[in-house]
Amino acid sequence: MLKIKNLHVSIEGKKILKGFSLDVNAGEIHAIMGPNGTGKSTLAAVLAGKEGYEITDGTVEFEGLNILELEPEERARLGVFLAFQYPVEIPGVSNANFLKAAVNEIRKSKGLDNILPNDFLKMIREKMELVEMSKDFISRSVNQGFSGGEKKRNEIFQLAMLDPKLSILDETDSGLDIDALRIVANGVNKLRTSNNAFIVITHYQRLLEYIVPDIVHVMYDGKIVKSGDKNLALELEEKGYDWVKELDNVPAN
Amino acid sequence: MSNQDQILEELTSTDYKYGFITDIEVENAPKGLTEDTVRFISAKKQEPEWMLEWRLKAFKEWQKMTEPTWANVHYSKIDFQDIIYYSAPKQKPTLNSLDEVDPELLKTFEKLGISLDEQKRLSGVAIDIVFDSVSVKTTFQETLKEKGIIFCSMSEAIREHGELVKQYIGSVVPQKDNFYATLNSAVFSDGSFCYIPKGVRCPMELSTYFRINSAGSGQFERTLLIADDDSYVSYLEGCTAPQRDEHQLHAAVVELIALNNAEIKYSTVQNWYPGDKDGKGGIYNFVTKRGICKGTNSKISWTQVETGSAITWKYPSCILAGDNSIGEFYSVAVTNNMQQADTGTKMFHIGKNTKSRIVSKGISAGKSQNSYRGLVKVHKKAENARNFSQCDSLLMGDKCGAHTFPYLEVGNKSAKVEHEATTSKIGEDMLFYFQQRGIDEETAVAMIVNGFCKEVMDNLPMEFAVEARKLLAISLEGSVG
């Protein structure tokens, strides 16, 4: 589904990603772990198409298509979803309006008509249960006045509504208490199918107790330094990130 | 070129679609302003002696006055002797049917999306059309007459309903009120007049459409609207002007009078030519609008969507004289490129238990400057006055400015006055969030702006709300990076 080859990215001349490579297949959950400032969020932003990043080398193919040339909305319509680390507040635009616009844009790109109001409401009710959202939330402005936990749950709710092929969760666990964490993780687990894939970016092993990854990658200084199964996350937790720094010179699997 | 610059560039090339000029034979007054100009206009209008005297009195006052400089707007001094104060299309003295309207004029208004043909119009709206200095056509007059409603041009009102005009003109905005209102009092050429009799609920929207066409002319219209006891009327004005390199002056006066239990809803969609991206040309919109809630339980509600003009200077106000009267002001002011707006309201609480509500939404883009200026004044005898003010600003890009100047004078301890203000910015992060969900930038901006303005838009009559939303989208097309 996703093939990243030797990706090099700079921000204002500063090299952030230095030869990052990753293959993700449908049905897989990949975890990317690593210390702060190692390029995890840059990776997420570059995949989603945020401006201000200079790609100096490498390729990113999504279902055989070079997506680096595409606008962010075009990537989104193809099925690339980013759950933001810091979701923005949008005053005056209700969650319902925002989601309806998003759902319809994606449908339009597939040649489908706008969703019928009844179907939309039904879909909202169904997906809201998934992340245990309260009903009044739908008429509130997007993320405005939401607690940190509500914002993250809203990201997963949007994910459920838009049903993307590839979801990138950028530190979705940061700032979540244990209940919210469980709600978010349950949501992801229920949404998981053999046709979609997830990249879970996290600083801590904690989230991976709930969302069990197929492969864990350890990232340091702009590239993957070690990959393994879910036990790698535990090992990392135990040995700490200093251990990663020692791995830096060891080639990735 | 950065993305933002590119988008700003695209924006500024967006055309003002009402900028065309109608080629029509006109009759102009000689350029400049003297007592003779005032006499000329009055004679053209076949006005009674008292009206001429009233104008001349205003003219004398005006000669002693100087232009106000306190507004947060900057422009080079206006040469008042370089303006044509009267410009009218040549036509037959009275129009009995549409066939007698100059075909060029009909074409002009078709092009502006306004049909003068009653059959073709949406049934719920009667319209008075003011072209440069004169009213050219008022529709549905007969239908309204059956209810006793008078809806006609100001000139006609002065001739046909002199007593009503004499009683109320200048009663809300006195001749000496301010520089531009006084100028208007001397030289106003036309405008709309409306009287709703006791107990009548006006069955359709009343509307005036103002069009400036002639080069070098100014438009000085005067609107007078009286809602007698227990009546209701909803009134809307719209305006456009051709694209020209020189600035043109528009100095209007609007006076509203609401008697016992009467309600007036006055909406404006202002789309005068704003000038080009470098600030060349555009209308100077210096307008005095004021309403008095004279009767008990009366209500006046101003709603304005201001997207045009190079400079806007206007403060639709309410004098809440009657006990339990209510004043409202809902405003969306959009400035882009080099536009400047200094707009807001004044609420004078005089009667007992009076209430006012102010909702102002300012949107600034490009290099524009957008100021809210508002006064809430509670008279010492105004027991239990209530005011709520909400002033929100939305900024696009980092070259524009938003300013808020709220003034508060409370003379009675029982008053409750609340003021809330917010400033937000449409930034790249916000747009990226939309894009990441599959929504492109243009749609995102439209959604944010409509969300921001919703409370005001909801107050516009339905069919105009749709137009106003479109206008907002056009005014701000691609203005964010």
Interface residues (C-beta under 8 A of the other chain):
Chain A: A48 G49 K50 E51 E71 P72 E73 A76 R77 F81 L82 F84 P87 V88 I90 P91 G92 V93 S94 N97 F98 A101 A102 E105 I106 S109 S141 Q158 L162
Chain B: N3 T422 S424 E428 D429 M430 F432 Y433 F434 Q435 Q436 R437 G438 I439 D440 T443 M447 I448 N450 G451 F452 C453 K454
